[in-house]
């Protein structure tokens, strides 16, 4: 029995990944292109999981459309604290 992934699943994943990356960019989080400590990698994975489970994607999309660079994520963002920590790291 093989894994079946629908076009809708792929589209939902791509939208989530786009929102996650935009939120990192707007928040001023710069992830280095090198191996990170395990704890930091765990937080990055946790933030991606949070985004995939988030029920505020419409609000996120709207917020990101007008957000200025170097702005902390909105209070509804499940990753707000993680992104603040990643930016400080």
BALOBA-1460 file (C-alpha; in Angstrom, 3 decimals):
// residues 89
<rec num="1" residu="x" x="0.000" y="0.000" z="0.000"/>
<rec num="2" residu="x" x="1.592" y="3.235" z="-1.136"/>
<rec num="3" residu="x" x="1.302" y="6.709" z="0.221"/>
<rec num="4" residu="x" x="-1.195" y="8.840" z="-1.653"/>
<rec num="5" residu="x" x="-0.841" y="12.596" z="-1.472"/>
<rec num="6" residu="x" x="-3.533" y="14.626" z="-3.180"/>
<rec num="7" residu="x" x="-2.987" y="17.866" z="-5.038"/>
<rec num="8" residu="x" x="-4.992" y="19.570" z="-2.268"/>
<rec num="9" residu="x" x="-2.587" y="18.194" z="0.361"/>
<rec num="10" residu="x" x="0.401" y="19.466" z="-1.591"/>
<rec num="11" residu="x" x="-1.216" y="22.878" z="-2.067"/>
<rec num="12" residu="x" x="-2.024" y="23.128" z="1.655"/>
<rec num="13" residu="x" x="1.570" y="22.199" z="2.552"/>
<rec num="14" residu="x" x="2.985" y="24.741" z="0.091"/>
<rec num="15" residu="x" x="0.739" y="27.491" z="1.499"/>
<rec num="16" residu="x" x="1.792" y="26.634" z="5.042"/>
<rec num="17" residu="x" x="5.465" y="26.631" z="4.079"/>
<rec num="18" residu="x" x="5.043" y="29.979" z="2.321"/>
<rec num="19" residu="x" x="3.342" y="31.564" z="5.372"/>
<rec num="20" residu="x" x="5.983" y="30.101" z="7.697"/>
<rec num="21" residu="x" x="8.830" y="31.505" z="5.562"/>
<rec num="22" residu="x" x="7.147" y="34.918" z="5.204"/>
<rec num="23" residu="x" x="6.617" y="35.110" z="8.962"/>
<rec num="24" residu="x" x="10.302" y="34.324" z="9.504"/>
<rec num="25" residu="x" x="11.289" y="37.002" z="6.975"/>
<rec num="26" residu="x" x="8.965" y="39.682" z="8.354"/>
<rec num="27" residu="x" x="10.032" y="38.842" z="11.904"/>
<rec num="28" residu="x" x="13.674" y="39.324" z="10.955"/>
<rec num="29" residu="x" x="14.680" y="35.726" z="11.683"/>
<rec num="30" residu="x" x="17.717" y="34.777" z="9.614"/>
<rec num="31" residu="x" x="18.390" y="31.049" z="9.642"/>
<rec num="32" residu="x" x="22.018" y="30.266" z="8.827"/>
<rec num="33" residu="x" x="22.835" y="27.824" z="6.046"/>
<rec num="34" residu="x" x="24.878" y="25.636" z="8.338"/>
<rec num="35" residu="x" x="24.162" y="22.887" z="10.813"/>
<rec num="36" residu="x" x="22.452" y="24.274" z="13.908"/>
<rec num="37" residu="x" x="22.467" y="22.981" z="17.470"/>
<rec num="38" residu="x" x="19.906" y="20.211" z="17.985"/>
<rec num="39" residu="x" x="17.773" y="22.375" z="20.291"/>
<rec num="40" residu="x" x="17.471" y="25.073" z="17.609"/>
<rec num="41" residu="x" x="16.632" y="22.512" z="14.919"/>
<rec num="42" residu="x" x="13.963" y="21.105" z="17.254"/>
<rec num="43" residu="x" x="12.429" y="24.572" z="17.624"/>
<rec num="44" residu="x" x="12.402" y="25.066" z="13.866"/>
<rec num="45" residu="x" x="10.638" y="21.709" z="13.398"/>
<rec num="46" residu="x" x="8.176" y="22.586" z="16.172"/>
<rec num="47" residu="x" x="7.406" y="25.912" z="14.485"/>
<rec num="48" residu="x" x="6.700" y="24.168" z="11.167"/>
<rec num="49" residu="x" x="4.375" y="21.704" z="12.914"/>
<rec num="50" residu="x" x="2.638" y="24.574" z="14.709"/>
<rec num="51" residu="x" x="2.069" y="26.321" z="11.398"/>
<rec num="52" residu="x" x="0.613" y="23.218" z="9.783"/>
<rec num="53" residu="x" x="-1.885" y="22.854" z="12.654"/>
<rec num="54" residu="x" x="-2.754" y="26.549" z="12.903"/>
<rec num="55" residu="x" x="-6.345" y="27.588" z="12.423"/>
<rec num="56" residu="x" x="-5.435" y="31.220" z="11.715"/>
<rec num="57" residu="x" x="-4.028" y="30.926" z="8.194"/>
<rec num="58" residu="x" x="-6.471" y="33.509" z="6.812"/>
<rec num="59" residu="x" x="-5.581" y="35.977" z="9.582"/>
<rec num="60" residu="x" x="-1.902" y="35.215" z="9.031"/>
<rec num="61" residu="x" x="-2.193" y="35.895" z="5.305"/>
<rec num="62" residu="x" x="-3.960" y="39.196" z="5.970"/>
<rec num="63" residu="x" x="-1.442" y="40.241" z="8.631"/>
<rec num="64" residu="x" x="1.545" y="39.391" z="6.442"/>
<rec num="65" residu="x" x="0.123" y="41.421" z="3.551"/>
<rec num="66" residu="x" x="0.600" y="44.655" z="5.505"/>
<rec num="67" residu="x" x="3.303" y="43.789" z="8.042"/>
<rec num="68" residu="x" x="6.504" y="45.784" z="8.010"/>
<rec num="69" residu="x" x="9.917" y="44.134" z="8.198"/>
<rec num="70" residu="x" x="11.422" y="43.468" z="11.618"/>
<rec num="71" residu="x" x="7.966" y="43.230" z="13.209"/>
<rec num="72" residu="x" x="7.292" y="40.679" z="15.938"/>
<rec num="73" residu="x" x="4.736" y="38.055" z="14.946"/>
<rec num="74" residu="x" x="1.150" y="38.822" z="15.929"/>
<rec num="75" residu="x" x="-0.255" y="37.526" z="19.199"/>
<rec num="76" residu="x" x="-2.369" y="34.911" z="17.412"/>
<rec num="77" residu="x" x="0.750" y="33.306" z="15.908"/>
<rec num="78" residu="x" x="1.483" y="29.944" z="17.526"/>
<rec num="79" residu="x" x="5.164" y="30.527" z="16.749"/>
<rec num="80" residu="x" x="5.477" y="33.997" z="18.229"/>
<rec num="81" residu="x" x="7.717" y="32.957" z="21.146"/>
<rec num="82" residu="x" x="9.770" y="30.558" z="19.025"/>
<rec num="83" residu="x" x="10.444" y="33.218" z="16.386"/>
<rec num="84" residu="x" x="11.438" y="35.740" z="19.058"/>
<rec num="85" residu="x" x="13.915" y="33.205" z="20.479"/>
<rec num="86" residu="x" x="15.262" y="32.299" z="17.024"/>
<rec num="87" residu="x" x="15.784" y="35.962" z="16.182"/>
<rec num="88" residu="x" x="17.724" y="36.484" z="19.406"/>
<rec num="89" residu="x" x="19.921" y="33.431" z="18.790"/>
